[in-house]
Amino acid sequence: MVAAGSRALALTCGLQAIAGMGAALADEPARLPSAGKPPPQIAQQATTPNALVETESSLTRKSPAPRSSQASSAGFAADSRMSLEWRNYTDYYHASGVSRHAWVESLQAQFESGFTRGPIGLGIDAAWFAALKLDGGRGARNMVFNGRHGDGERRLAWAYPGLYSLKARISESVLKYGLQQVSNPFLDPHDNRALPPAFLGASLLSREVEGLALQAGSFSKVDPRGQTNLTDLRTTYGQVPFKRVSYAGATWQYSPDGAISVYADQADDVWRQYYASAQHAIGNVHSLRVTGFANLYSTRDTGAARQGPIHNNAYSASLSAQHGPHGLLVAYQKILGDEFFDYIDETAGVYLVNSMDVDYNAPHEQSLQLRYTFDGKQAGLPGLGAIVWVQQGWGADTSAGARRYAQNGAAYEALYERNGQPVHGRHHEFGFIPTYVVQSGPLRQAKFTLIAQWHIGSAFYSDSTNQVYRFLVTLPTRIF
């Protein structure tokens, strides 16, 4: 099942994608009803949330922002910049007789100030988001405008402050507070709609040592996709709200060919989650470049355990090879535990390599992926890229979870059963994502992306058969 991409690191549909951290590439996830409420029938239609607009970033590790020294500051105004991004978003989704479609034009106007001079630099960031709906009927949900109470789909246009924060910089360390976007294995904005989500809280990024990035943060609210108001954070599958998530971690790029990451977070009264990854490559793309990548999540309940007992481990490992423009990846993923691997809603905070169209995150599930990537730059076609994959999942078994929740009378039972039986069975998917970035002329940097995905479910698996077709055009413009 599926979210995605923290916004994960650039790959131009090939190169580093084969090192691949797959942030799931689909639609909305199956969700557990809130505790104490009867499970709605829609819970039987398990789907997934993570088709990121930035398809490059959804398929590989994303490094933190580059070093930014306070000693070289030119001042608040001199280092300021203003940019616009126009996005054409067209989406069609069909699953088990349920169809949703949308066509939305959006604009992001973003101002980022420089930092004042001196030992401590101060600045501000702000962005105004706006959208115009050209198509999208009832049932489109957050593909269009989604009001506070699940209504508002008839609204034709909306605008709101999408980002705002105060920032301070000392040496190579930046502290920010406000509505912002961060990139880590737990909080990675799930940017697969006309406009992205953002999170309210504080973040710290420190790069005092070359090659070492330290991150920490604490967030309490989210401005979800398709909405204009702040809401509580919640889990993706359990839909259990919580007041705050805090995290800390580090990424060490020990060489141009390798990196190691270690992170931990706590969602208050729900879970503590730990993440580790390692990546290393040898060779070069002109002859043969081989990349190994492995990552691990470990999740344990904490505090009041509002989502019930959790003792879950999930890992994935991949091996890829690239020769010239052609790359091939083989990846394996497994879930260890009686619970679904879960993550924070409105994020692509699932850096497991097989989280593509769906998450393959059911208890005890295993999955195998074969992926081909094409990097046009290596073939004399800069800006052109493509990714094609096929994936199979098997071994899911929610028997233990179904018994536990049935005995306790918990509302989570709906997720662990399908058609009257515990979730089990095989399922598979296919996907194709071509993309092109204009290299010169008045439309330079405009990006065209097509996402086509087909998931074939089974009678007793939680994710339904679905098809996703998504076309995106983005045009960034630097004002100053």
C-alpha positions, 0 to 999 in steps of 0.5 A, a space after each residue: 500500500 501506499 508517499 512520499 519523496 521527502 522531496 528526494 535528490 535530483 536524478 534526471 530520470 536515470 543517473 542516480 535514480 538507479 541508486 533509487 530511494 522510491 517514494 511511492 508514485 500513486 494516489 491516496 493511501 488506504 486509511 484506518 478510521 479514527 479510534 472509536 469510530 466505525 470503519 467506513 466502507 471506503 476503507 476497503 478501497 485501499 489505494 496509495 499516495 505517492 506519485 510525486 510531481 518531481 519524478 526525479 526526486 521521487 526515485 533517489 536519495 535527496 541531499 540537504 541544501 548546499 553549504 551557505 556561509 554567513 561569512 560570505 553574505 552580501 546582505 538581506 537585499 543583495 542576496 534576495 531572489 524572487 521566482 515564479 513557477 507555473 504548473 499545469 496539472 492533469 490527473 486521471 485515477 481509476 480504481 475498482 469502479 471509482 474514477 477521479 479526474 482533475 485539470 488545474 493550473 497553479 502558480 507559486 510566487 516565492 520570495 527568499 531574502 538574503 541574510 543580514 550581515 554580521 555574525 548572525 544573519 537574519 532573513 525571511 522566506 514567503 510564498 503565495 500559492 494560487 490555483 484555477 480549476 479547469 476540470 474536476 467534479 465531485 469526488 476529485 478530493 485533493 486533486 482540486 480544492 478540498 475544504 476543511 470538512 471535505 467539501 469545497 470541490 465546486 470552488 473554481 479558484 483559491 489562493 493563500 500564503 503557502 510558505 512563510 518563515 523567519 530564518 537565522 544563520 550562524 556560520 554554516 547553520 540555518 535555523 528556520 521557524 514557520 510554514 516551510 518544507 523540509 527534506 528527511 526520511 520522515 517529513 518530505 512534502 508529498 508534492 503530487 498535486 497542483 500545489 504542495 503541502 507545507 509544515 508548521 514548525 522549526 528546522 535546523 540544518 547545519 553543515 559546519 563540516 564538509 560532507 556532513 549534514 546535521 538536521 533537526 526539527 519539530 513540527 505541529 501542523 500541516 497545510 495539506 494538498 488541496 487545502 488552505 488551512 492548517 490541520 493536525 498531523 496524522 498517520 497515513 494509514 491509521 489516520 490517527 492525529 497527533 500533536 507534534 513530530 520531532 526528528 534529528 539525524 545526519 547524512 555523511 557523504 564520505 566520498 563522491 561515490 558514497 553516503 550514510 544516513 542515520 535519523 530518528 523521530 518521535 510522533 507524540 503518543 504514536 511511535 518512535 521511528 528510526 531510519 538508516 541507509 547506506 549507498 556506494 558506487 564504483 566505476 563510471 557511466 562510460 564503462 560501467 557504474 555499479 551502485 548498491 543501496 540499502 535502507 531500513 526503518 524500525 518503528 515502535 509504539 510510544 507514550 499512549 500508543 494511540 495507534 495500538 502496539 507497533 513493533 515493525 521493521 521494514 528494509 529494502 536493498 537494490 543493486 543497479 548498473 549503468 552503462 552510458 544512457 542505460 541503467 538497470 536496477 533490481 530491488 528487494 523489499 520486506 516488511 517484518 512485523 504484524 503491522 503495516 509500515 506506516 508514515 506521516 500523512 501528506 509526506 513521502 516519508 517512505 524511502 523504501 525502494 519498492 514504494 512506487 505506485 503502491 507501497 508494498 508495506 503489508 505485514 510480512 510482505 516481500 516485493 521484487 522490482 526490475 527497473 530500467 532508466 534512460 539518461 538522455 544526456 549520456 546519449 547526446 539528448 540532454 533533458 530527455 529521460 525515462 523510467 520503466 519498471 515492473 514489480 511483484 509483491 507476495 507473502 502479505 499476512 495480516 492474520 495476527 493483526 486482524 485477530 488482535 483488532 477484532 478481539 480489542 474491538 478496535 476500528 483498525 480492523 477494516 485495514 487488516 481484512 479484505 473481502 472477509 479474509 485477512 489481507 494476503 495474496 500476490 499483486 503486481 504493477 507496471 509503470 512508465 515515466 518519460 520526462 523532458 526539460 527544455 534546454 534553451 530558448 524562452 521556455 528553458 527549464 520548462 519540464 514535461 512529465 507523463 506518469 502512467 501506472 497500472 497496479 493489478 490487485 487481488 481479491 484479498 490484497 489491500 490495494 485495489 486494481 488501479 490506473 493512474 495517468 498524470 501529465 504535468 508541465 512546470 515552467 520556472 521563472 526567475 524574477 530577480 
